Amino acid sequence: MKITTAGESHGKGLFAVIEGLPAGLKLDIEEINAMLSLRQSGYGRGARQKIEADTAEIFSGARNCITLASPLTIAVYNRDHENWKECFSPEACDASMRTLSDVRPGHADLTGLKKFGGSDARNVLERASARETAVRVAAGTVCRQLLRELGVEITGYVRAAGSVEDDKEYSFEEIRKGRLPELFMLDPVLQTRAMREIDECRNAGDTLGGVAEIRVKGLKSGFGSCMTYAEKLDARLCAAMMSVQAIKGVESGAGFGAARRRGSAVHDEIYFSEERGFYRQTNRAGGIEGGMSNGEELVLRAAMKPIPTLMRGLNTVNYLTRQPSRAAAERSDVTAILAAEVVLESAIASELAAVVCERLGGDRLDELKVRYGSIEA
């Protein structure tokens, strides 16, 4: 399976092509749109979310909402394009309007100009923008629906927002049922503290990051491989998370915490019973050993840096004049950690679906389900 996205932040729309989906998967468009709406929510979001009301449209690869095994094409249109089409369109437009040369620290602006040429950072930032993740969520939700047919479910929550961190461990069901809508945290007291910190950042013209934890339940053992580094499941899933805009750190299982503990407090001891077969009483490995799923829940975390567009601006240099200036204050969020959690779930769903299809093959969903059912848990 292969997913390709296209489109710019203020262009006509965002598009994804999914190759390799099996035939026979019933698509739930309402769920796709619900996930798109979730991505636009969360405490600390900016004005752009009031303009856009994202919905997905399927262009190819399905009939009567059932996949055909041909490439599936999804579009999410940009409503804000109406306000930008005079200066940002694939057709003739006035490219001298709304240029950006006060390049922003932490964004793709300066490095992109040096790499791709030109003098207007908008040619870079429009694609580098996290707006691209809207169509990744749409495509990822299709992959989530494929995985659900096999009994694989995905959820997650915001473990930290700014300096406010929740170090309690939660079950899959506690996470799925207990996420609070404002920030997707689970502890109401901690979330209130986090919201206060977000308000402080907004008043100061600053931004805030956070940490999201993703869980996967129901994945059987043996997905991924120890035979080549490119096939390692944790490597692929961590790469998928790292590909999301503003993510600067990823870990699986105990992650960096494992480096500070002894082996006896890190490795999951193995037991066997006739009823359960092989099992572990702990899951510090996060469901992955030797680059392969071991049948336990997958546990993955990603750290999101603060958004690089600050309303107060940061010191920079104008790319054209080479003179000191203040970074451009594009319309932005104070934080988008809830949105990042939704995007990360979708990124994991997309990569897992690819891993599953690579191992099991099959042109039809029923073939895939039979092959998955034959694997020892």
N, C-alpha and C positions, 0 to 999 in steps of 0.2 A: 504494500500500500504506500502511496506517495501523496502528500498534500502540498500544493503550491498556492501561495496567496499573491494578490496583486492589488494595486490601488494606493492612492495617496490620501492624506488626512482631509484635505479640502477639495479633492477631485470629485468626479461623478459618483464614485462608490468604491467599495472594497469587494474583492472577489476571491473565491477559493475553488480550486479544482481538486477533487479527491479521486485518485486512480486506484483501482484494485479492490473496491468495495464488492463483496459478493452480492449476487442477485437474491432478491427475496426479503430484504430488510425493509420493514414498514417504517417510514419516517414520521416522526411526530413533530410537525411544524410548530405546534403550540409550545412544546418544550423548548425548541430552539429559540423561539421568541422570548420565552420566559427567562432563559439563561442570558440572552442579550439584554433584557431589562435589568437583570441582577447585576450584570457588568457595569451598567450605568448608575447603579445606586451606591450608597455608602456615605457616611458622614465625612465631610471634607471635600466633596467633589465640587467642580467649578461650573461656570455658566454654560459650557459646551453641552452638558448633559440635558440642559433645559431646551436646547435647540433640536437636538437629535432625539428621535424615538425609534430606535433601531428595530427593524424587522427583516427577516430573511426571505429571499425569493429563490426557489429552485429553478434553474434554467435547463438542466439536462441531467440524464442519468437515472431518471425515475419516471414511472407512469402510475398514475393513481396513487401517488405517495409511496410506491414500492420500488426499490432499487432494481436496476436492470443489469448491473455489472459493468456498464459503460461508465466513462468518467462523469462524476457528479459535479455539477457547477452550482455554486451558491453565490448570491449577490446580497450585499447590505449597502443600500444607497446612503449617500451623505446629503442630508437635507440642507446643511450649511453651504453646500456647493453653490446654491442660488446667490449667496452673498459674495462668492469668490470667483464666479465663472468669468468675469471680465478680466481677471488677472491670473487665474490658474485653471487652465483648460487644456486638454490635449490638442484642441483645434487652435486657430489663431486667437490670440488674446494679448493684452498689454502687460508683458512680463516685467515692465518697469514699475508697476504698482506693487505696494506692500512687500517690497524687498526687505531682506534682513541681512545686515552686515555687522551689527553689534553681537558677535557670536557668544553663545551662552556656555559658561563653564559646566562641564558635566554632561553636555548634550553632544550630538553628532555634528554640530554646525561646523566647527573649525576643521576637525579632522576630515570630514566629508568634503569640504571645499578643497582642501589640499589633495585629497585623493582623486576626486572626480572633476575638478576644475570649475571654472566659472567664478562669479563674484557674489552671487545671491545664495545665501544659505538655505533659502526656502526650497531650492531644488533638492536639498538633502533632507531637511527636517520633515518635509511632508511625508516621506516614506519612513523615516526613522521614528516618527510619532507613534505613541502607544495606541492611537486610533486604529492602527492596523489590527490590533488584537480583537476588534469586534468580529471580523470574519473568521478569525481563529477560534473564537468561542462557538460560532455557528458550525464550523467544520468539526470542532471537538465534540459538540453535542451529538452530531451524527455518529461519531465514533463511540461515544458513551452509550448510545442506543444499541450499537452492535455488541459492545461488551456486555450490556445488560442481558442480552439474549443468551449469553453463556453463563450468567449468574455472577458476573463481575460488577461490583458497584464502587463508586468513587464519591468521596466527600472530603471536607476539609474545614478549617477554621483559621481565624487570625490569632496567632499565639502571642504576638506582640505588636503594639502600635506605638511608635516612638520609644520612649523610655519605660513604658508600662508593659510588663511581660507577665504572662500566665504560665507558671512552671508546673501546674498540676497536669497529671496524665488523665486522658479521657478515653472512654470506649468509642468504637465506631458509632454506635447508636446514640450515645450522648452527644456526639458532635452533630450527627445528622438532624437530631430533633431539637437541639438546644442552642443553635446559633442565634444570636440576637441581631435583629435586622440592621441596626445602625452601622456596626463594624464587623459583624460575624465573630465577635468574641463570645465566650461562654459564661464568663463571670460578670454579672451586672455591675458589681462594685468597681472592678478593674476597667470595664468598658467606660463607665462614667468618668473615671480618672483620665483615660485615654482621650475622651471627647473634650475634656477641659484642656488637655495639652494641645489638641488640634485647634481649639479656639484661640489659645495663646499664640500659636504659630500664624494663624490667619491675621490676627491683629498686628503681628510683627512683620507681615509680608514674607513669612518664611514657609518652609515645607517640611514634611515628615515622612519617614519610611516605616517599615515594620517587618514582621516575620509571619509567613503563612505555613501551616502544616497540612499536607495532603495525605489522605489514607485511601488505600485500595483494598477491598475485601472480596474474597472469592476467587482470586487468581490461583490456579493450581501450580504445582511445582514444575520446574524444568524450563521455564521461559527465560530466554537469554542463554548465554553460553560462557563457559570458562575456556573455550578452545582458541578464540581470537579476541583481542581486546575490543575490537569494534562491535562484537556481539554481546558484550557484558551488559546485563539489564540495567544495573545501577548507572553505568556510564551513559547509556542511551537516555534514561529518564532524567538524569541530572543535566545532560546536554539540552534536553527539551525544556526544562525549567529555566536554564541559563539563557535560552534564546528569547525569553520574554523580556521586553523592555524594562530597564531599571533593576533587574535582578543581578545582584553582585556576589551572592554566596549561596551554595546549595549543600545539603547533607542528607544522608539516608540513615535510618535507624538511629543509634546513639550519636552518630556523626562525630563532630569535633569533641564531644564529651568523652568518647571512647579513648581518646589520646591521654586523658587525665586519670584513667582508672586502670587497675590491674586486670589481667586477662580473666581471672576468676569472676570479676564483676562485669565483664563485657560479653563473653561468649555464652550462647544459649545452650544449656545442657540438653541432651537428647534422651528421650524415653520411648518405651514401646509398650503397648497393650493390645490385646486382641480386638478390643472394641474400637480403639482410636488409631491403631497402627503406630507409626513413628510420630512423635509430637514433642513440642518444647513447652515449658512452663513460662518462659519469658520470651520477649521478642526484641532484644536489643539490636539484633541485626537488621531490624526493619523489613523482614520478609525476603531478604536477598543475601545469599551466601555464595561466594565464588562466582559472582556475576550472574547467578540464576535465581529465579524465584524458588522459595522453599515451601510454599503453601501457607505461610503465615501472612498476616496483613502487611502490605507495603506501607512504610512510614517514611515520608519525604518532607523536607523543609526547605524553604527559600527565603532569603533575606532581600528585601526591596530597599534600595537607597531612597533618600528623599528626592522628590521630583526636581529636576535641574532648573525649571523655570520658576524663579522667585519673583513675586510681584514687586519686591523692593529692588530687584536687580542685584547683580554681583559685579565686581570689578572685572573688566575685560579690555580687549583692544578691538577697535573697529577694523574689520578685515580690509577695507578699501583704503582708509587713511593711515592705518597703522598707529593711530592715536589712541590714548586711553579713553575709555568710555564706560558706560554702565550697560550690562547685558539687557537684551530686549525682554520685555515683560509680556510675552504672549499670554492669551487667556489660558488659565491653568487651574489645577487642583491644589489644595493644601496637602492632601494625601489621597492615594487611590489604593490603599492596601486591601480593602474589600474587593475591589475590581481585580486586583492582582491575584487574589485567591481564586476567583472565578476563572480567570485566564489560565492559571496554573493547573487547575483541575482539567481544563480543556486540553492543555498541552500534554498532560500525562495521558489522558484518554486517547489522544491522537497517536502518541508513540506506542502505547500499549496495544492499540488495535493493530498497528503495523507489525509489532512483534508477534502477536497472536496469528495474524494472517500469514506471516512468513513461515512460521513453524507448521501450521496446520494445512495451509493451502485450501483448495476448494473453490469452485466457481459459484456455489450456492450456499445460502445460509444454513440449510438443513444439513449439508455435508460438513460444514464447519462445526455445527452443534454435535453431530455424531462423533467427530474426531476429538473434540474437546471432552466429550463425555467418557471417552475411552482412556483418558490420562489419569494416572493414579494421583490422588490429591496430595 
